[in-house]
Amino acid sequence: MESNLDLSFVIASTILRKKYNLQQKIFNFEKKIMLQRIQSLFLIGYVIAILGCCLIFPIDFDLDSKEIKGLVSNLPYLFILLGLISIFLFSKRKVQIILNNILLFSSIGHEILVLNEIYIQFETQQQFFILRFTLALGSWLMLIFANKYIKKDEALIRSLDRLR
C-alpha cells in the first residue's frame, strides 16, 4: 500500500513540475530571499549589540546640562530604531547604505562622548566600560560588514542589468 502512495506522489509531483515549472519558481524565490539575508543578520547583530550597551551599561552620570543628558541617554534607542528601519529597507539598497553610514558615524560620535565622560567620572570602574566599548566596536563592525555586503549585492544587480 505504501509503495502505491509513493508512486502516486512521484507521478503527481513530476506532472506538477512539468506543467507549472514548480521547481524553477521555488528556486527563484529562494534566490531572492538569500540575496538580502546576510545583511539582515549583520543589521540584527548591530541592533542586539546596541541594545546590550543600553541595558547592560545604562548611562546615568550627570552632565552639565539636562538637555545633553537626555540626548545622550536617548540616542542609543534612536540608533536601535534606525537599525530596525534599515533592515526593512532591503529593496532600497542605496538608501540603506546611506542610513547605515549615518548610523555608523553618529554611533561612533556618541560612544566617544559617553566613554570620555565615563572615563573622567568613574576612573575606578574602567574595566566595565571597556566591555561597553567592545560591544560598541562590535556593533560598528556589524554595520561595516552589512554595508560591504549591500554594496556587493548592488554590484551584482548592476552586472545582471548590463547583461540584459
Buried (B, 14 or more C-beta within 10 A) or exposed (E): EEEEEEEEEEEEEEEEBEEEEEEEEEEEEEEEEEBBEBBBBBBBBBBBBBBBBBEEBEBEBEBEEEEEBEBBBEBBEBBBEBBEBBBEBBEEBEEBBBBBEEBBEBBBEBBEBBBEBBEEEEEEEEEEBEEBBEBBEBBBBBBBBBBEBBBEBBEEEEEEEEEE
